[in-house]
Amino acid sequence: MSRKILIVDDEPNIVIPLKFLMEQNAYQVMVAITGQEAVETIPDYKPDLILLDIMLPGPDGFEICQIIRGNPELKETKIIFLTAMGRDVDMTKGLALGGDAYVTKPFSNAEVVEKVKELLA
């Protein structure tokens, strides 16, 4: 069974190539473009990994991460923050809240695929 990935980002120029890239690597992919959509999607979809932007309409990525980490049913879900917020303080906060990895935009496709494969291994 293919692993499930949820992409949470409101920028089509990020979502479309990422979705294609993940599908090319045999992952089942769903997309949420707002924080609220992500919060509603996650409990039913139960993704194995979430590619999570921080700056989103509705709950932001940090809040979504806290919601996921507060749900025992989702404790195995991996979270990769994928964001333009590259300051050390943001990275520290994201990882402290329970993120498994932190990748800043612009990113290389190879870097993202490598992180996903590493976390789902």
DSSP file (Angstrom, degrees, kcal/mol; ACC not computed):
  #  RESIDUE AA STRUCTURE BP1 BP2  ACC     N-H-->O    O-->H-N    N-H-->O    O-->H-N    TCO  KAPPA ALPHA  PHI   PSI    X-CA   Y-CA   Z-CA
    1    1 A M              0   0    0      0, 0.0     2,-0.1     0, 0.0     0, 0.0   0.000 360.0 360.0 360.0 134.1    0.0    0.0    0.0
    2    2 A S        -     0   0    0      1,-0.1    25,-0.1    25,-0.1     2,-0.1  -0.414 360.0-108.8 -74.4 148.5    1.4    3.4   -0.9
    3    3 A R        -     0   0    0     23,-0.3    25,-2.7    -2,-0.1     2,-0.4  -0.429  31.8-122.8 -75.3 150.0    2.1    5.9    1.8
    4    4 A K  E     -a   28   0A   0     23,-0.2    44,-2.2    42,-0.2    45,-1.7  -0.814  25.3-172.0-103.5 132.8   -0.1    8.9    2.2
    5    5 A I  E     -ab  29  49A   0     23,-3.1    25,-2.2    -2,-0.4     2,-0.5  -0.966   9.6-157.6-122.5 137.1    1.1   12.5    2.0
    6    6 A L  E     -ab  30  50A   0     43,-2.2    45,-2.6    -2,-0.4     2,-0.6  -0.970   7.4-156.7-112.2 124.2   -0.8   15.7    2.7
    7    7 A I  E     -ab  31  51A   0     23,-2.7    25,-2.8    -2,-0.5     2,-0.6  -0.893   7.9-170.3 -98.9 122.0    0.6   18.9    1.2
    8    8 A V  E     +ab  32  52A   0     43,-3.2    45,-2.5    -2,-0.6     2,-0.3  -0.897  34.7 119.2-116.8 101.3   -0.6   22.0    3.1
    9    9 A D        -     0   0    0     23,-1.6    47,-0.1    -2,-0.6    25,-0.1  -0.970  51.7-148.1-160.8 144.4    0.3   25.1    1.2
   10   10 A D  S    S+     0   0    0     45,-0.3    23,-0.1    -2,-0.3    46,-0.0   0.311  74.1  92.9-101.1   8.9   -1.7   28.0   -0.3
   11   11 A E    >>  -     0   0    0      1,-0.2     4,-2.6     2,-0.0     3,-2.0  -0.890  58.4-160.4-106.4 110.7    0.7   28.7   -3.2
   12   12 A P  H 3> S+     0   0    0      0, 0.0     4,-2.4     0, 0.0    -1,-0.2   0.842  91.6  62.7 -56.2 -33.9   -0.3   26.8   -6.4
   13   13 A N  H 34 S+     0   0    0      1,-0.2    -2,-0.0     2,-0.2     5,-0.0   0.638 113.5  35.9 -70.1 -10.8    3.3   27.3   -7.8
   14   14 A I  H <> S+     0   0    0     -3,-2.0     4,-1.8     3,-0.1    -1,-0.2   0.784 118.2  49.7 -98.7 -46.8    4.5   25.2   -4.8
   15   15 A V  H  X S+     0   0    0     -4,-2.6     4,-3.0     1,-0.2     5,-0.3   0.917 106.2  53.4 -62.3 -49.0    1.6   22.7   -4.6
   16   16 A I  H  X S+     0   0    0     -4,-2.4     4,-2.1     1,-0.2    -1,-0.2   0.936 114.2  38.7 -60.6 -51.9    1.4   21.6   -8.2
   17   17 A P  H  > S+     0   0    0      0, 0.0     4,-2.7     0, 0.0    -1,-0.2   0.885 117.0  51.8 -67.4 -34.3    5.0   20.6   -8.7
   18   18 A L  H  X S+     0   0    0     -4,-1.8     4,-2.7     2,-0.2     5,-0.2   0.926 109.9  48.9 -65.1 -43.1    5.2   19.1   -5.2
   19   19 A K  H  X S+     0   0    0     -4,-3.0     4,-2.4     2,-0.2     5,-0.2   0.934 113.5  47.0 -60.6 -46.6    2.1   17.0   -5.8
   20   20 A F  H  X S+     0   0    0     -4,-2.1     4,-2.4    -5,-0.3    -2,-0.2   0.924 112.2  50.6 -59.6 -46.0    3.5   15.8   -9.2
   21   21 A L  H  X S+     0   0    0     -4,-2.7     4,-0.9     1,-0.2    -2,-0.2   0.907 111.9  46.1 -60.7 -45.0    6.8   15.0   -7.6
   22   22 A M  H  <>S+     0   0    0     -4,-2.7     5,-2.2     1,-0.2     3,-0.4   0.894 112.4  50.5 -67.7 -39.5    5.3   13.0   -4.7
   23   23 A E  H ><5S+     0   0    0     -4,-2.4     3,-1.8     1,-0.2    -1,-0.2   0.877 105.5  56.9 -65.2 -36.4    3.0   11.1   -7.1
   24   24 A Q  H 3<5S+     0   0    0     -4,-2.4    -1,-0.2     1,-0.3    -2,-0.2   0.772 104.5  53.9 -63.9 -24.7    6.0   10.3   -9.3
   25   25 A N  T 3<5S-     0   0    0     -4,-0.9    -1,-0.3    -3,-0.4    -2,-0.2   0.130 125.2-104.8 -97.3  19.5    7.6    8.7   -6.2
   26   26 A A  T < 5S+     0   0    0     -3,-1.8     2,-0.3     1,-0.2   -23,-0.3   0.734  72.9 141.2  68.9  28.0    4.5    6.5   -5.8
   27   27 A Y      < -     0   0    0     -5,-2.2     2,-0.5   -25,-0.1    -1,-0.2  -0.757  55.3-122.6 -97.0 148.9    2.9    8.3   -2.9
   28   28 A Q  E     -a    4   0A   0    -25,-2.7   -23,-3.1    -2,-0.3     2,-0.4  -0.799  39.5-159.0 -85.2 126.9   -0.8    8.9   -2.5
   29   29 A V  E     +a    5   0A   0     -2,-0.5     2,-0.3   -25,-0.2   -23,-0.2  -0.912  22.6 176.3-122.9 136.9   -1.2   12.7   -2.3
   30   30 A M  E     -a    6   0A   0    -25,-2.2   -23,-2.7    -2,-0.4     2,-0.4  -0.949  18.0-146.2-127.9 153.3   -3.9   15.0   -1.0
   31   31 A V  E     -a    7   0A   0     -2,-0.3     2,-0.4   -25,-0.2   -23,-0.2  -0.953  12.5-173.7-124.2 139.7   -3.7   18.8   -0.9
   32   32 A A  E     -a    8   0A   0    -25,-2.8   -23,-1.6    -2,-0.4    -2,-0.0  -1.000   4.1-170.1-126.2 132.7   -5.1   21.3    1.6
   33   33 A I        +     0   0    0     -2,-0.4     2,-0.3   -25,-0.2   -25,-0.1   0.500  69.1  44.1-104.9  -3.7   -4.8   25.0    0.8
   34   34 A T  S  > S-     0   0    0     22,-0.1     4,-2.0     1,-0.1    24,-0.2  -0.933  81.5-118.2-132.2 160.8   -5.9   26.6    4.1
   35   35 A G  H  > S+     0   0    0     22,-3.2     4,-2.5    -2,-0.3    23,-0.2   0.904 116.2  51.9 -61.1 -41.1   -5.1   25.8    7.7
   36   36 A Q  H  > S+     0   0    0     21,-0.5     4,-2.1     1,-0.2    -1,-0.2   0.905 107.4  51.6 -64.0 -41.8   -8.8   25.0    8.3
   37   37 A E  H  > S+     0   0    0      1,-0.2     4,-2.0     2,-0.2    -1,-0.2   0.898 110.7  49.6 -61.3 -40.1   -9.0   22.6    5.4
   38   38 A A  H  X S+     0   0    0     -4,-2.0     4,-2.7     2,-0.2    -2,-0.2   0.941 109.0  51.0 -63.0 -47.6   -5.9   20.8    6.8
   39   39 A V  H  < S+     0   0    0     -4,-2.5    -1,-0.2     1,-0.2    -2,-0.2   0.860 114.7  44.2 -59.3 -36.8   -7.4   20.5   10.3
   40   40 A E  H  < S+     0   0    0     -4,-2.1     4,-0.5    -5,-0.2    -1,-0.2   0.820 117.1  45.5 -76.9 -31.7  -10.6   19.1    8.8
   41   41 A T  H >X S+     0   0    0     -4,-2.0     4,-2.7    -5,-0.2     3,-0.6   0.876  98.3  68.6 -79.7 -40.5   -8.8   16.7    6.4
   42   42 A I  H 3X S+     0   0    0     -4,-2.7     4,-2.6     1,-0.2    -1,-0.1   0.860  94.5  52.0 -56.0 -48.3   -6.1   15.2    8.7
   43   43 A P  H 34 S+     0   0    0      0, 0.0    -1,-0.2     0, 0.0    -2,-0.1   0.868 119.6  35.5 -61.3 -34.7   -8.2   13.1   11.0
   44   44 A D  H <4 S+     0   0    0     -3,-0.6    -2,-0.2    -4,-0.5    -3,-0.1   0.888 122.4  42.8 -83.5 -41.1  -10.0   11.3    8.2
   45   45 A Y  H  < S-     0   0    0     -4,-2.7    -3,-0.2     2,-0.0    -1,-0.1   0.820  84.4-161.5 -75.5 -31.7   -7.1   11.0    5.7
   46   46 A K     <  -     0   0    0     -4,-2.6   -42,-0.2    -5,-0.4    -4,-0.1   0.949  15.0-154.5  45.9  65.0   -4.6   10.0    8.4
   47   47 A P        -     0   0    0      0, 0.0   -42,-0.2     0, 0.0     3,-0.1  -0.313  19.1-141.7 -67.5 151.1   -1.5   10.9    6.3
   48   48 A D  S    S+     0   0    0    -44,-2.2    30,-2.6     1,-0.3     2,-0.3   0.791  89.4  13.9 -76.8 -29.7    1.8    9.2    7.0
   49   49 A L  E     -bc   5  78A   0    -45,-1.7   -43,-2.2    28,-0.2     2,-0.5  -0.998  66.5-152.9-148.6 144.6    3.6   12.5    6.3
   50   50 A I  E     -bc   6  79A   0     28,-2.5    30,-3.0    -2,-0.3     2,-0.8  -0.981   7.6-153.6-122.3 127.4    2.6   16.2    6.0
   51   51 A L  E     -bc   7  80A   0    -45,-2.6   -43,-3.2    -2,-0.5     2,-0.5  -0.899  32.8-167.9 -94.3 110.0    4.4   18.8    4.0
   52   52 A L  E     -bc   8  81A   0     28,-2.9    30,-2.4    -2,-0.8   -43,-0.2  -0.897  20.4-156.8-120.2 116.8    3.4   21.8    6.0
   53   53 A D        -     0   0    0    -45,-2.5    30,-0.2    -2,-0.5     3,-0.1  -0.476  11.4-148.3 -76.2 157.9    3.7   25.5    5.2
   54   54 A I  S    S+     0   0    0      1,-0.2     7,-2.3    28,-0.2     2,-1.2   0.863  81.7  66.3 -94.7 -46.1    3.7   27.9    8.2
   55   55 A M  S    S+     0   0    0      5,-0.2   -45,-0.3     6,-0.1    -1,-0.2  -0.655  72.3 142.8 -84.5  99.8    2.1   31.0    6.6
   56   56 A L        -     0   0    0     -2,-1.2     2,-0.2     2,-0.2   -22,-0.1  -0.936  56.9-102.0-133.7 152.8   -1.5   29.9    5.9
   57   57 A P  S    S+     0   0    0      0, 0.0   -22,-3.2     0, 0.0   -21,-0.5  -0.582  98.6  10.5 -69.6 140.9   -4.9   31.4    6.0
   58   58 A G  S    S+     0   0    0     -2,-0.2    -2,-0.2   -23,-0.2     0, 0.0  -0.586 131.6   9.0  86.7-154.5   -6.7   30.1    9.1
   59   59 A P  S    S-     0   0    0      0, 0.0   -21,-0.1     0, 0.0   -20,-0.1  -0.343  87.1-128.4 -56.7 138.2   -4.7   28.2   11.6
   60   60 A D     >  -     0   0    0      1,-0.1     4,-2.4   -25,-0.1     5,-0.2  -0.283  27.0 -93.4 -84.2 176.6   -1.0   28.6   10.7
   61   61 A G  H  > S+     0   0    0     -7,-2.3     4,-2.4     1,-0.2     5,-0.2   0.847 124.6  54.5 -59.4 -37.1    1.4   25.7   10.3
   62   62 A F  H  > S+     0   0    0     -8,-0.3     4,-2.0     2,-0.2    -1,-0.2   0.928 110.5  46.4 -62.6 -43.9    2.6   26.0   13.9
   63   63 A E  H  > S+     0   0    0      2,-0.2     4,-2.2     1,-0.2    -2,-0.2   0.901 111.8  51.2 -64.5 -41.0   -0.9   25.7   15.2
   64   64 A I  H  X S+     0   0    0     -4,-2.4     4,-2.5     1,-0.2    -1,-0.2   0.914 108.1  52.6 -62.7 -42.7   -1.6   22.7   12.9
   65   65 A C  H  X S+     0   0    0     -4,-2.4     4,-2.8     1,-0.2    -1,-0.2   0.913 109.2  49.5 -58.8 -44.0    1.5   21.0   14.2
   66   66 A Q  H  X S+     0   0    0     -4,-2.0     4,-1.3     2,-0.2    -1,-0.2   0.891 110.0  51.0 -63.4 -39.6    0.3   21.4   17.8
   67   67 A I  H  < S+     0   0    0     -4,-2.2     4,-0.3     2,-0.2    -2,-0.2   0.926 112.6  46.3 -62.6 -45.2   -3.1   20.0   16.9
   68   68 A I  H >< S+     0   0    0     -4,-2.5     3,-1.6     1,-0.2     6,-0.3   0.941 112.9  48.4 -63.2 -48.3   -1.5   16.9   15.3
   69   69 A R  H 3< S+     0   0    0     -4,-2.8    -1,-0.2     1,-0.3    -2,-0.2   0.718 107.2  58.1 -68.0 -19.7    0.9   16.4   18.2
   70   70 A G  T 3< S+     0   0    0     -4,-1.3    -1,-0.3    -5,-0.2    -2,-0.2   0.515  91.5  80.9 -84.9  -5.4   -2.0   16.7   20.6
   71   71 A N    X   -     0   0    0     -3,-1.6     3,-2.0    -4,-0.3     4,-0.1  -0.892  65.9-158.3-106.3 110.1   -3.9   13.8   19.0
   72   72 A P  G >  S+     0   0    0      0, 0.0     3,-1.3     0, 0.0     4,-0.2   0.794  91.6  62.6 -57.1 -29.5   -2.6   10.4   20.1
   73   73 A E  G 3  S+     0   0    0      1,-0.2     3,-0.2     2,-0.1    -5,-0.0   0.711 106.9  44.8 -68.4 -18.3   -4.1    8.8   16.9
   74   74 A L  G X  S+     0   0    0     -3,-2.0     3,-1.7    -6,-0.3    -1,-0.2   0.192  75.4 114.2-109.7  15.8   -1.7   10.9   14.8
   75   75 A K  T <  S+     0   0    0     -3,-1.3    -1,-0.2     1,-0.3    -2,-0.1   0.757  77.1  52.0 -63.2 -24.1    1.5   10.4   16.9
   76   76 A E  T 3  S+     0   0    0     -3,-0.2    -1,-0.3    -4,-0.2     2,-0.2   0.581  82.4 114.2 -85.7 -10.1    3.2    8.5   14.1
   77   77 A T    <   -     0   0    0     -3,-1.7     2,-0.3    -9,-0.1   -28,-0.2  -0.442  61.8-140.1 -66.4 127.0    2.5   11.2   11.5
   78   78 A K  E     -c   49   0A   0    -30,-2.6   -28,-2.5    -2,-0.2     2,-0.5  -0.657  13.4-156.1 -87.6 144.3    5.7   12.8   10.3
   79   79 A I  E     -c   50   0A   0     -2,-0.3    21,-2.7    19,-0.2    22,-1.4  -0.980  11.3-174.5-126.6 123.9    5.7   16.6    9.7
   80   80 A I  E     -cd  51 101A   0    -30,-3.0   -28,-2.9    -2,-0.5     2,-0.4  -0.963  20.6-142.4-113.3 114.9    8.1   18.4    7.4
   81   81 A F  E     -cd  52 102A   0     20,-2.6    22,-3.3    -2,-0.6     2,-0.5  -0.637  17.6-173.1 -72.5 130.4    7.8   22.2    7.6
   82   82 A L  E     + d   0 103A   0    -30,-2.4     2,-0.3    -2,-0.4    22,-0.2  -0.897  30.2 137.6-127.4  96.7    8.2   23.6    4.1
   83   83 A T  E     - d   0 104A   0     20,-2.1    22,-2.6    -2,-0.5   -30,-0.1  -0.921  65.7-127.8-147.7 160.0    8.3   27.3    4.5
   84   84 A A  S    S+     0   0    0     -2,-0.3     2,-1.4    20,-0.3    20,-0.1   0.549  83.9 102.1 -83.0  -9.5    9.9   30.7    3.5
   85   85 A M        +     0   0    0      1,-0.2    -2,-0.1     5,-0.1    -1,-0.1  -0.608  43.1 161.2 -79.4  92.7   10.4   31.4    7.3
   86   86 A G        +     0   0    0     -2,-1.4    -1,-0.2     4,-0.1    18,-0.1   0.312  22.8 122.6-101.9   7.7   14.1   30.6    7.5
   87   87 A R  S  > S-     0   0    0      1,-0.1     4,-2.2     4,-0.0     3,-0.5  -0.390  70.0-120.6 -70.5 149.9   15.1   32.4   10.7
   88   88 A D  H  > S+     0   0    0      1,-0.2     4,-3.0     2,-0.2     5,-0.2   0.875 113.5  57.1 -55.7 -39.5   16.7   30.2   13.4
   89   89 A V  H  > S+     0   0    0      1,-0.2     4,-2.0     2,-0.2    -1,-0.2   0.873 107.8  47.3 -62.7 -36.8   14.0   31.2   15.8
   90   90 A D  H  > S+     0   0    0     -3,-0.5     4,-2.8     2,-0.2    -1,-0.2   0.917 112.9  48.2 -69.2 -43.5   11.3   29.8   13.4
   91   91 A M  H  X S+     0   0    0     -4,-2.2     4,-2.4     2,-0.2     5,-0.3   0.934 112.4  49.1 -61.3 -45.9   13.2   26.6   12.8
   92   92 A T  H  X S+     0   0    0     -4,-3.0     4,-2.4     1,-0.2    -1,-0.2   0.914 112.7  47.8 -60.0 -44.1   13.7   26.1   16.5
   93   93 A K  H  X S+     0   0    0     -4,-2.0     4,-2.1    -5,-0.2    -2,-0.2   0.936 111.1  50.6 -63.1 -47.0   10.0   26.7   17.2
   94   94 A G  H  <>S+     0   0    0     -4,-2.8     5,-2.3     1,-0.2     4,-0.3   0.901 115.0  42.1 -59.2 -43.3    8.9   24.3   14.4
   95   95 A L  H ><5S+     0   0    0     -4,-2.4     3,-0.9     3,-0.2    -1,-0.2   0.863 112.4  54.2 -73.6 -35.4   11.1   21.5   15.7
   96   96 A A  H 3<5S+     0   0    0     -4,-2.4    -2,-0.2    -5,-0.3    -1,-0.2   0.829 104.1  56.1 -66.3 -31.5   10.2   22.2   19.3
   97   97 A L  T 3<5S-     0   0    0     -4,-2.1    -1,-0.2    -5,-0.2    -2,-0.2   0.582 134.6 -85.4 -77.7  -8.9    6.5   21.9   18.5
   98   98 A G  T < 5S+     0   0    0     -3,-0.9   -19,-0.2    -4,-0.3    -3,-0.2   0.525  74.2 151.9 119.2   8.0    7.1   18.5   17.1
   99   99 A G      < -     0   0    0     -5,-2.3    -1,-0.3    -6,-0.2   -19,-0.2  -0.434  35.1-152.2 -66.1 145.1    8.2   19.0   13.5
  100  100 A D  S    S+     0   0    0    -21,-2.7     2,-0.3     1,-0.3   -20,-0.2   0.702  75.5   3.7 -91.1 -22.8   10.4   16.2   12.2
  101  101 A A  E     -d   80   0A   0    -22,-1.4   -20,-2.6    -7,-0.1     2,-0.4  -0.980  59.8-146.6-157.4 161.5   12.2   18.3    9.6
  102  102 A Y  E     +d   81   0A   0     -2,-0.3     2,-0.4   -22,-0.2   -20,-0.2  -0.956  16.7 178.8-139.8 114.9   12.4   21.9    8.5
  103  103 A V  E     -d   82   0A   0    -22,-3.3   -20,-2.1    -2,-0.4     2,-0.3  -0.968  18.0-142.6-120.3 129.6   13.1   22.8    4.9
  104  104 A T  E     -d   83   0A   0     -2,-0.4   -20,-0.3   -22,-0.2   -18,-0.0  -0.686  30.0 -84.8 -96.3 146.5   13.2   26.4    3.7
  105  105 A K  S    S+     0   0    0    -22,-2.6     2,-0.1    -2,-0.3   -19,-0.1  -0.659 108.4  50.8 -83.4 144.3   11.9   27.8    0.4
  106  106 A P  S    S+     0   0    0      0, 0.0     2,-0.3     0, 0.0    -2,-0.1   0.581  85.4 167.2 -72.9 146.5   13.3   27.9   -2.2
  107  107 A F        -     0   0    0     -2,-0.1     2,-0.4    -4,-0.1    -2,-0.1  -0.821  37.4-110.6-123.3 161.6   14.1   24.2   -1.9
  108  108 A S     >  -     0   0    0     -2,-0.3     4,-1.8     1,-0.1     3,-0.2  -0.755  21.1-132.1 -91.3 142.8   15.5   21.6   -4.3
  109  109 A N  H  > S+     0   0    0     -2,-0.4     4,-2.6     1,-0.2     5,-0.2   0.891 108.7  55.8 -57.6 -40.2   13.1   18.9   -5.3
  110  110 A A  H  > S+     0   0    0      1,-0.2     4,-2.4     2,-0.2    -1,-0.2   0.888 104.7  52.9 -61.7 -39.0   15.8   16.3   -4.6
  111  111 A E  H  > S+     0   0    0      2,-0.2     4,-2.2    -3,-0.2    -1,-0.2   0.914 111.1  45.9 -62.3 -44.0   16.1   17.6   -1.0
  112  112 A V  H  X S+     0   0    0     -4,-1.8     4,-2.6     2,-0.2    -2,-0.2   0.936 113.2  48.3 -66.9 -46.5   12.4   17.3   -0.3
  113  113 A V  H  X S+     0   0    0     -4,-2.6     4,-2.7     1,-0.2     5,-0.2   0.909 111.7  51.2 -60.0 -42.1   12.1   13.8   -1.8
  114  114 A E  H  X S+     0   0    0     -4,-2.4     4,-2.4    -5,-0.2    -1,-0.2   0.915 111.0  47.5 -61.6 -44.4   15.2   12.7    0.2
  115  115 A K  H  X S+     0   0    0     -4,-2.2     4,-2.5     2,-0.2     5,-0.2   0.917 112.5  49.7 -63.2 -44.2   13.7   14.0    3.4
  116  116 A V  H  X S+     0   0    0     -4,-2.6     4,-2.0     1,-0.2    -2,-0.2   0.945 113.1  45.7 -60.5 -49.2   10.3   12.3    2.7
  117  117 A K  H  X S+     0   0    0     -4,-2.7     4,-0.6     1,-0.2    -1,-0.2   0.899 112.7  51.6 -62.1 -40.5   12.0    9.0    1.9
  118  118 A E  H >< S+     0   0    0     -4,-2.4     3,-0.6    -5,-0.2    -1,-0.2   0.918 112.9  44.1 -62.8 -45.1   14.2    9.2    5.0
  119  119 A L  H 3< S+     0   0    0     -4,-2.5    -1,-0.2     1,-0.2    -2,-0.2   0.781 116.6  45.9 -73.8 -26.4   11.2   10.0    7.4
  120  120 A L  H 3<        0   0    0     -4,-2.0    -1,-0.2    -5,-0.2    -2,-0.2   0.442 360.0 360.0 -95.4   1.0    9.0    7.3    5.9
  121  121 A A    <<        0   0    0     -4,-0.6    -1,-0.2    -3,-0.6    -2,-0.1   0.494 360.0 360.0 -66.8 360.0   11.8    4.6    5.9
